[in-house]
Amino acid sequence: MVMCADKTSQLPLAADRSIKKAKFKAQGADGDNPSPLSFRDMLMDMQEQSGNGNFGRKDDWELEEDDLTFREEEPMPFIAFSSRVHERLVEPWENSVVVKILGRNLGYRVLSSRLNRIWSSTTGFEIIDLANDYFFICFNNKKDVEYALIEGP
C-alpha cells in the first residue's frame, strides 16, 4: 500500500488491484454480483413460470414401426412421419402465430405495447423476436389465437 502525503487514505498499488480482479474472476459470482443467466436459462425459467408444459418437455416417447417411413432408393433419402408423430410435434406450437411486420420497422418493445393494447381482451401472450421483422407470438389458448387472426390487425 502507498500512503498519500496530503490525504489519510491509503491507495492500493496497481499490482494489488489486478490480483483482486483475478480473484473475483476466478471465484465467479459472489453474493453481490450473481453470474448472469444464459439466454437458455432465462427461457426455461419463463417457461416454468408460464406453466405451459409442452414447450421444453423432457419426456421420452417411443416411435412405433408405422410411425416412420424411410426409403433410400430415391436420389435423396426420403423420410416421412405418421400423423401421430406430426400431431405430437405440432402440439407445443398449436396456439402460436408467426407475424411479419410490413412497412416500417418496429422494435420489440413498440410491437409488444401495441399488441397489448390491441389484444387486451386476450388472456395473454408471449412474443419472441425471430429477426428480419418476423415475430413468434405464443398465445395461452386457441380462442385467443382465433381472436388475433380474425379480429386483430
N, C-alpha and C positions, 0 to 999 in steps of 0.2 A: 504494500500500500504506500501511496505517496501523499504526504501532507501538503496542503496548500498553505502558503505563508499568511495570506490575508483572510482565509476562512478556516473555521474549525472543523469542517467536514473532511472526510477522507475520500479521495478519488481512487477507484480501482485501476490497476495497471491494465493495459490492453491484453496482456497475457492472461490475467485473471478472468477478464470478460470472455475471452474465447474459450477458456476451459469451462466456464459456467454454461455457455451456449451449447458446447459439445455435450455437457452432461444432460441438459434438458432434451437435446435431440436424441441422445442415446436412451434416455429413460422413457421417451414417448410422451404420452399425455399425463398431466398432473391434475390435481383436483380443480384448479382454477382454469386450466386450458384443456378441456377434453379434446381428444382427437376427432376430427370431422368425420361424419358418416359418409360412406361411399354412396354414389347415386343408387346402386342396387339396394343397399340397406335402407335408404330413405323410401324407396318404392315399396319394399317389403313391409316396412313399418306402416306406411299409408294403407297398404292392403289389409294388414291385420286390424287396423282401426276401422276401416270401412266395413269389415265383416263380409265382404264378398269372398266366399270360399272357393270360387272357381279359378281365379287368377293365381298362378303360382302354386297350385296344389301339388302335393308331392306323392299322392297315392299312385301306386302302380296298377296297371291293368294289362291283362293278357290278350294278345291277339289270337283269334281263332283261325283255323285253317281257311275259312271262307272270307276272312277279312282282308286278305292280301292277294293280289294277282300280280305275278312277276313274269315277264317274258323277255328273253334275250335275243330271240330271232329277228327282232326289228333292227333297223340300222342303229337305233339308240335303245338302250334298255327301257322297258315300259313297266311302270309300277302303278297299280290302281288300288284304291282302298274301298271297302264296302261302305254302304250308307251308315251303318252303325258307327264306324270309325269317324266318318265325316261329322256326324252329329256330336260325337264326343269332342272332336277338335274344335268345332264351332261354338260349343256351349259357353265358354268364357266370354265370347265376343258377340253373343246374340243381342245384347242390349247396347250396342255401340254403333257409332256413326263416324265416318271419315268426312271431314269438312275441308273444302278448298276455298280459300279467300280469293275472290275475284276483284279486280280493280286495284285500289290502293292497298298497300301493305299495312296490316295491323299487327301489333305486338301481342304477346301472350296476355299481358295484364289488361290491355284495352279490350281484346276479344272476350276475356273472362268476365269483365264487368258488364259489357254489352249483353252477353248471353245470359248472365244472371238477371239482368233487368227484363229481357225479352221472355225468358223461360222461367220467370219467378214462380209460376204455378206448379213447376215440376218438383219432385221430391229431392232432387239434387243430381249433380253430375260432376265428373272429373274430366279435365282437359289435359291432353299430352301434346306437346309441340313436336310434330314429325319432321319439320324443315320444309323449305320451298313452299311456304304458305299453306301447308296441309296440317290439320289438327285432328287428333283422335279424341272423340268425346264418348265417354262411357257413362251411360245412364243407370239408375238404380232399378228400373223396371221397364217392361215392354210398353206400358201405357205412356210413359214419358218419351220414349223413342217415337211412338206414333204421333204424339202431340208436336214434337220438334219437327218431324218430317212434314206433317200436314199443316200445322198452324204457324210454324216457325219461318224465319227468313230464308 
